[in-house]
C-alpha cells in the first residue's frame, strides 16, 4: 500500500501480527489489575467499531444532515459510557440523560456556534472529527470527575455530616468535598496542552501535514483542537461535580 498510510505505518500482514501481539501484552499485564477481560473487550470493540466507522463515514460525510445525526449518535454513546463509569452499579436511563449535560451539550453548542460563525466548515468531513475529539475529551473528564467525586464523598462521609451539622446546605456540604477532588480530572488535558510539541506530536497535526497542509496551518488547527478540548473538559468537570453534589448522578 502506498500514500499517507504508508508514511505513518505500513499496512499489511505484519501490522496485523503486531496489533495482536501488543493486545496480548496488554491483556497479560492487566491480569494483575483484574482488567484483562476489559482489555480484550476494548480491543475487539475498537476493531469492530473502527471498521463500522469507516463504512458509515463513507455514507454520511457527503450530507450535513446525516453527519449531524451521526454526531448525535456519538454523543449518546459518550453519555452512556460516562454514566456507566460514574454509576457502575446501576446506570439507568436517567443517569445517561444527566450525563448528556456535561458530555454532549458543551460539544454540540460549541460546534454549532463554530459552524454558524464560519470558523468550521459546515461539512461532515469537518464537523464529525471535530465533534468526536471534543466528545471524547468531555466523556473522559466527566467519567473521571464523577468517579473521583463519589469516591471522595464515600471516604469522607463524616466530613459531609459535620458540615451539615454546622448548618451547610446538603449540596454545599457535598461540594466542599467533591469539588477539589473532581478538579484533578482536568490534569491530563492540561498536561497534554502544556507539553504539546515538547513531549507529544498530536494526531491532528500529523494528519494535516501528511495530507498536504502547511506546518503552520497544522499548528493552528492543533491549537484550536487543544483549546476546544480544554473548554469542553472544563465545562464537563464543573457540570459533573454539580450534578454529583446535587445527587442527580
N, C-alpha and C positions, 0 to 999 in steps of 0.2 A: 504493500500500500504506500502511496506517495502523498505529498502535500503536508498540510498543517498537522495532521495526526501523527505522521512520522517524525515531525520536528520535535514533538513532545515525548512520544513513546512509540515504539514500533509495534504496530498491530499485527498479531499473528499467534500461532500456537504457543510460542514461548511466553507471550504475555498471559495467556490463559493459565499456563502452568504456574507462573509467578503469582498470579492472583490467588490461586488455590493454595499454594504454599504459604503465602502471607496470611490468608484467612486461617489456615491450620495453626500457624504460630500464635495468632491472636486467641484462638479457642484454647490452645494448650496453656497459655499464660493465664488466661482468665478463669481457668478451672480453680485456681486458688481463691479467687474472689467470689466464686459461685455464679459468675456471669457467662460461663461457657455457652450455655443454651441460648442466652440472649444474643451472644455474638454470632452464633450460627444463624439464628433467625434474622438478625440485622443484615448479615452478608447476603443471604438468599433473597431477602426482600429488596435489598439495593439492586441486585442483578435483575430481578423481575421488573421492578419499578422503573429502572432506567431504560430497559427495553421498551416498556409500555410508554414511557415518556417520549422516547424518540418517535414512536409510531403516532402518538397523539399530537405532538407538536407539528409534525408534518401536515396534519389536517387542520389544526386550529390557528396556527400562526398567520395565515393569509387573511383571517377575518377578525376584526377587533371585537365583535360581539362574542365570538367563540372564545377568544383569548380572555375576555372578561369572565366568562363562565368557568374557564379553566382556573383562573386566579381565585374565584370563589370556592372552587373545589379544593384548591391548595390551602386556602385559609381555613376551611372546615377541618381538613386533615391536621393542620397545625394546632388548631384549638383542641381537637380530640387528643392529640399527643400530649399537650400540656396538661389537660385535665387528668390524664392517666398518671402523669408524674406528680402532680400536686396532690391528687386524691387517689393514690393507688389502690386503696382498699375498696372504694366504691365510687368509681367515676360514673356519674349519672348524666343524663341529657342536660339537666340544668347546670351541671358543672362545665360541660362543654360550651354552653351558651355564655356563661360567665367568663370563661377563658377566651372567648372570641373578642371580648373587650380589649384586654391588654395585648393579645396576639394579632388579631386580624384588623381591628379598627384603625390603629395608627398607620399601618401599611396602606390600607385602602384609601384613607384620607390623603396621605402624602402623595401616593402615586397618582391619584385623581387630580390633585392640585398641580402636580408637575406636568401632566398631560394638558390640562386646561391652560396653564401658563406658557406652554410651548417649549418647556425645558426638555421634556421627554417626548419623543415622537409617539403619536397615537397609533402605533403599530404593534402587533403581537410580539414581534421579534425583539422589541424594546421593553414592552410592558411586562411580559411574562418573566424574563430573568430578573428584572429589577424587583418586581414584587416577590419573587421567590427568595431572593437573597434577604430582603427585609423581613419577610415572614419567618425565615429560618432563624434570623437573629432574635426577633421578638419571641419566638417559640422557646428557644434555649433560655433566654433571660427570664421569661415568665416561669418556666419549669424550675430553674434554679432558685429564683426568688421565692416561689411558693413553697418548695420543699424546705428551704432554709428557714423560712418564717415558721412553718409548722413544727419543725424540729426544735427551734429555739423556744417556741411557746410551750412545747411539751416538757422540755428540760427545765425551764424557768417558770413553771406554772405558779410557784409560790410567790414570785415577784409580781406576777399579774394580780394575784389575790391581795397582796399587800397594797398595791396601787389602788385597787378597788376599795379597800378599807379606808384609804385616805381621801376618798371622795372622787376619784377619777371616773369618768365615763368608761364603760367597758371597751369601746372602740379605742379610746385614748390609752387605756392601760395596756391593751394588746399591742398597740402601735409602738409604745415605748420599748417593747422587747423585740417585736418583729421588724421594725423599720431599719435600725442599724445593721441587723444581721442580713436582711434581704439585699442591702446595697452591695454586698460582695458579689452578687450576680453580675454586676457591671464590670468587674475586674478583667475578665477575658477580653471583652470588647475594647476596653481602654488600653490594655496591653497590646492588642493587635494593632490598634491605631497608632500607638506611640512607637512601636517597633517596625512599622511598615518601611520597607526599603533597607532596613538595617539587619533584621533577622529573617523576614519573610518577603517574598515577591508574590503578591496575591494573584489568584487565577484570572480575575478580570483584566488586570494589567497585561499578563502574559497572553491571554486570548486575543486582546485587541492588537497587540504588537504582531503576533503571528498571523492575524487576519489582514495585516497591511496598514494599520493605523500608525501614525507617528508616535514616538515615545511620549511626547508632550500631551497629545490627546489621550493616550492611555493613562498617563499620570493624572490628568484632570478627571477622567472617568473614575479611576480608582479612588481618588479623594472624595468624589461625590458619594460613592458607594459606602466608604468608611464613615463619613459624617452622617449619611442617612441611617446607617446601622446604629450609630450612637444615639441618634434621635429616637428611633423606634424602640430601641432597647431601654432607654431611659424612661420613656412613657410606659413601656410594658412593666418595668420594675415597680414604678410608682403605683400604677393601677392594680397590679397583682397584690402588693402588700396592703393596699387599701381594702381590697376585697377580702383578704385573709383576716385583717383586723376587724372587719365588719361581719365576719363569719359567713360570708357568701361562698367562700371557697375553703 
